[in-house]
């Protein structure tokens, strides 16, 4: 039986990226499988040599442990409710310690665009590029979103863009239901403060979270929903997330139909 050739460095890096490993936790590698050599015997009468201490693993979490989920959700609701402005909300989120994602992310990804815009786009969570830049939708999916906006005469000066989750989950994993519920009051308050005429939910997670539906994006896209802020009812339209369109370009035709429906509503001034 012929053994398989050892993978190249390029193949190993590609494997790690596919698995979500895209950053290092320490400057030097640590071989945690290496055996610790036993110390040589001490001369007669000499005090025993101190056994070598194992190298501690680098801490992944920064700061104190997050509180229990129910406590964190209640704290997020209270904090979001008291935010008088978007800047005040951003500051509250910067200081919020109730979500464990904050301690593994590089920075808060709050929003981009014009807070006075008539239309607001909401995705699920930041990725690697967004975590580095501190802005939503700046990677490949962000470039596609810019093209989608441009197709109906919009750009980042005439639209407002945010995510349900403002901190990147490690390795771009799917946020847990608890993490989503902890962050939900913040995006709800953000929508309320922006007060757009049209809300566009990008992808299944943001659609289900904000519009309270359990149907998949194939059934919800292109359908108008009512989003109630408690002060006003906003028209909301789900469509595909740009990252999904990059993986499945055949659905760009349906996304274009959704964009045309959005442009029609904006042109008519319907709220």
Secondary structure, 3 states (H helix, E strand, C coil): CCCCCCCCHHHHHHHHHHCCCCCCCCCCCCCCCCCCCCCCCCCCCCCCCCCCCCCCCCCCCCCCCCCCHHHHHHHHHHHHHCCCCHHHHHHHHHHCCCCHHHHCCCCCCCCEECCCCCEEEEEEECCHHHHHHCCCCCCHHHHHHHHHHHHCCCCCCCCEEEEEECCCCHHHCCCCHHHHHHHHHHHHHHHHHHCCCEEEEECHHHHHHHHCCCCCHHHHCCCEEEEECCCCEEEEEEECCHHHHHHCHHHHHHHHHHHHHHHHHHHHCCC
